[in-house]
Amino acid sequence: MEKAYSRVTALASGTAMLLVNGLIYAWSIFSVPFSEQFGWSSAILGLCFTVILISFCFGGLLGGLITGRWGAGVSIPLGGAMSCSGFFLCVLLRADTVWLLYVCFSLAGLGVGIVYNAIMGAVVCRFPDKKGTASGIMLMGFGASSLLMGSAAAALMASPIGWKGTYAATGAALLASAVIGGLFLRAPTPARQEADSAPAEGLTPAEVIRTPSFWLYFMISAIGSAFGAGIIGHARYIALEAGAAASLATLTVGLISVMNGLGRIFFGMLYDRAGFRPALLCDAAIFLAAGLSAILALKAAATWPALLAMMACGFSYGGVPTISSAATGEFFGPAWYGKNFSIVNLNIFPAAFASAIAGAMQTASGTYTGAFLLFMSLETVAAILILILGRVRKRLETR
């Protein structure tokens, strides 16, 4: 008989696995060799990051289907093998094979998306009493990965093994984490599950996309994802515009990553204590305050206020996936959690283009203030949608 591990063990394993898989957000570090050795432009490398995010979204959908049919024991190793293959294939890159770059990171993004979805589905449903906290802890690992794993990758690339050895080691780490970590996500036996809780209930994906709650929440989270990704993708350059030294601008990127991780814990706990509406309103309020502070700081060339504003953006950005994970279970039930979460998680899709929009606005005007104004306007709309969502959910609860 296979051993079933406790939910705390599953939570720890899921957090460690997401810490490894979150390295796709350290693209600014992993892309350095391609710029230096092959001379590929920022446009080429920026498009690759867009490919990564889009592939990650579709990987989540694929992961929901695979996990629903064959279980996390199949989907997690499969996703690990795909992301491993993507990084291993990168050692074949040459200056004239840009197409292969996109193939490699399409594979890597799909693989990470599959693993991400399977982990969240396997762990969050085991914490019906603390959905937000469990999500926040795991996603803290995912958010902190760009700082920890990215720093390790940078050190390895500067060592004698070079970037090719680093990519091979990264692929091996992704596969190992999926194979080993997945062993600790085995669910309790059906008999134990029946004793611990009532049979799982919930809406099917087809039913979910016909509900007002889904579309309202999807728009709210898409705006938050776009605000966070659009600003964080240019954090170093925003810091430089505010007058920061190059070393401080680089440090800011790491500090934003830390705040992103802390935000996931904070909003997870807030969700469990106060519910989705206060958590979403708090998230929107911090986004708006951070945007206004950044605009004033850039106009005054006030370095530290601008850096603090971007750290606040990172903090709020961390709340979006955490709230999404918990709200999916609360709104639509646990029965189809994996598939429903993959659909809700498509809110990341607009974020793949937000950074490009912010960059285009800066190129046209010479400043990032226009981008902050745009994202603040959208976040104001999100705040209104949150109030509407609260009314919709309240009506459903009173039926």
Secondary structure, DSSP 8 states (H G I E B T S, - for coil): ------HHHHHHHHHHHHHHHGGGGGHHHHTHHHHHHH---HHHHHHHHHHHHHHHHHHHHHHHHHHHHH-HHHHHHHHHHHHHHHHHHGGG--TT-HHHHHHHHHHHHHHHHHHHHHHHHHHHTT-TT-HHHHHHHHHHHHHHHHHHHHHHHHHHHTSTTHHHHHHHHHHHHHHHHHHHHGGGG----HHHHHHHS-------HHHHTTSHHHHHHHHHHHHHHHHHHHHHTTHHHHHHHTT--HHHHHHHHHHHHHHHHHHHHHHHHHHHHH-HHHHHHHHHHHHHHHHHHHHHHHHHT-HHHHHHHHHHHHHHHHHHHHHHHHHHHHHH-STTHHHHHHHHGGGHHHHHHHHHHHHHHHHHHSSSHHHHHHHHHHHHHHHHHHHHHHHHHHHHHT-
